Amino acid sequence: MKRTSFTLICTLVLKVALAQQSKSQGANFVVNGNADGWAQSAKAIAADKSGNFIIVWGGYPS
């Protein structure tokens, strides 16, 4: 099922999993919807070297 609304993803129960950690990028996380296993193609939450977290939403995969 194609996701077309940011509101829809906000209503899902989200599961956050650690994807990787590196000196240059900090920790990267991927967010998955629990209903159908859909995952966005790029990292959703990132931490820089100082530990500042940002949310990185670039849309949904087609």
N, C-alpha and C positions, 0 to 999 in steps of 0.2 A: 504494500500500500504506500503510495507516494505521500510524503509529508509536505504540506503546503503552507503551514501556519506555525509561527513561533509559539502562539498560544497553545497549540496542540501539544508540543513537546513539554511545555510548562505544566501540563496537566498529568503527564505520565509520572509514575513512580520511577525516579532516576537511580541508577546504580553507577557509582563512580569507581573506576579501577585505575590503578597506577600503570602507566604505559611504559615510561622510560625515564631515566634521570641522567643528565650529563652536566659537565661543568659549565658549558656555554648556554644551555637553555633552561637549566633547573629541572623541576619535575613536570612531566606532561601527563594529563589525564584524558581518558576517553569516556564519554557518557553514552550509556546504552538504555533504550527503552526496555522495560521488563516484559512487555506483552509479546513481541515478535522477534526479539533479538536484533532489531535494527540498530545500527551504530552510525554516527556521522563519520565522514571520511577523514576529517582533520581533528586535531586536538581541540577540546572545548574549554579546558581550564589549564592555565599554565602558571608556573611560579618562576620568577627570575632569580638570579644569584643572590639577591637581597631578601628573598622570601616573600616578595609582593605577589599576590595572586591576581590574575586577570581572567575574565571570561572572554573567550575568542569564538564568536559565532559567525560562521561564514555562509550559512545556508545549509540546505539539505542535498544529499546526493540524488541524482536523477535515476 
